[in-house]
Amino acid sequence: MAMSCEPSLPVICEPVSAPPRQNHHHLERHRACVRNSDQAAPPQSPPRLAKLSYPPRNPRKIPAAMARSARELPPQYYAAARSGHRSSSSSSAAASCVVAILFLLLAAGGGAAALFILYRPRAPAIAVTSVQLPSFASANGTVAFTFQQLASVRNPNRSPLAHYDSSLHVAYGGGEVGSMYIPAGQIDGGRTQYMATSFTVPAFAVAGPAASAAQPATISVPASGPSPHVTAALLEQPPVMEVDSLLVVKGKVTVLKVLTHHVEAAKVCRIGVSPADGRVLGFRC
């Protein structure tokens, strides 16, 4: 039986087949080989892992004076510094939010003001162009006539004006003597529409000089010619009957197709009428 054992290298002892009578010597030599291999190969320690630092160190070298001063500072200093940085950051963020909110409010207010100036609902403008009394009758101190009036209504808004519930009233001596309703309609933005009205005013009593003027007077003139008093009476101005007219226009304006605003306008005119024949002597609005 042969056995190999080298103490300088890792020893591997393997038995070699041998005859049975040499088993005792083979066992002794095998034990000696194992003891030599244990002494020759000391136990190997596991590989040491390198320590990793987190966060990684700054590649730039920190000055020694700064490092010593940093080591001398207490831990409370770092905590206070971190808390101060956080408070300053939160205060700056809050200030930025306040400034942004104020800017948005100012922008919204400016936009609303611009829209209000451009689309501010305004009442229509009324102008009376003519007044006529086509038919006129007077008897027993009362008069009756047909009243006609032509007026222009202008819509100053950008949106259409839908007018409704408009009316024309005629009054004499502080009391209403006739009225009529104007049919509903629509006036486009910035356009002018003419409203012609005509209705019959029933007979009503007149008082004062107008009543006497409504009655035909008979004047007797002698053959020698009219006296100076009669001539002065003929040259006097005829009495005037004053009639008031009130035109009311009501409607609504839809701003930006969302907001609806009601508007109303009125125009009052005083009309001078001759009680003798019903001529319109003039009117003032």
WONOR-V123440 format. One record per backbone hydrogen bond with DSSP energy under -0.5 kcal/mol. NH is the residue of the N-H (numbers start at 1). CO is the residue of the C=O. Records with the same first field share a line. If there is no record, write none. Layout:
NH: CO, CO
This chain:
9: 6
13: 11
14: 12
22: 19
23: 20
26: 22
27: 23
28: 24
29: 25
30: 26
31: 27
32: 28
33: 29
34: 30
35: 31
36: 32
37: 33
38: 34
39: 35
40: 36
41: 37
42: 40
67: 63
68: 64
69: 65
70: 66
71: 67
72: 68
73: 69
77: 74
78: 74
79: 75
80: 76
81: 77
82: 78
83: 79
84: 80
85: 81
86: 82
87: 83
88: 84
89: 85
90: 86
91: 87
92: 88
93: 89
94: 90
95: 91
96: 92
97: 93
98: 94
99: 95
100: 96
101: 97
102: 98
103: 99
104: 100
105: 101
106: 102
107: 103
108: 104
109: 105
110: 106
111: 107
112: 108
113: 109
114: 110
115: 111
116: 112
117: 113
118: 114
119: 115
120: 116
125: 154
127: 152
129: 127, 150
130: 150
132: 148
137: 144
139: 142
142: 139
143: 204
144: 137
145: 201
146: 135
147: 145, 199
148: 132
149: 197
150: 130
151: 195
152: 127
153: 193
154: 125, 152
155: 191
156: 154
161: 187
162: 160, 252
163: 161, 185
164: 250
166: 182
167: 248
168: 180
169: 246
170: 178
171: 244
172: 175
175: 172
177: 170
178: 170
180: 168
182: 166
185: 163
187: 161
190: 155, 157
191: 188
193: 153
195: 151
196: 194
197: 149, 195
199: 147
201: 145
202: 200
204: 143
206: 141
210: 207
211: 208
212: 208
213: 209
214: 210
215: 211
219: 217
222: 220
225: 222
231: 227
232: 228
233: 229
234: 230
235: 231
236: 232, 233
241: 273
242: 240
243: 241, 271
244: 171
245: 269
246: 169
247: 267
248: 167, 246
249: 265
251: 263
252: 162
253: 261
254: 160
255: 253, 259
256: 254
258: 255
259: 255
261: 253
263: 251
265: 249
267: 247
269: 245
270: 284
271: 243, 269
272: 282
273: 241, 271
274: 279
275: 239, 273
278: 274
281: 272, 279
282: 272
284: 270
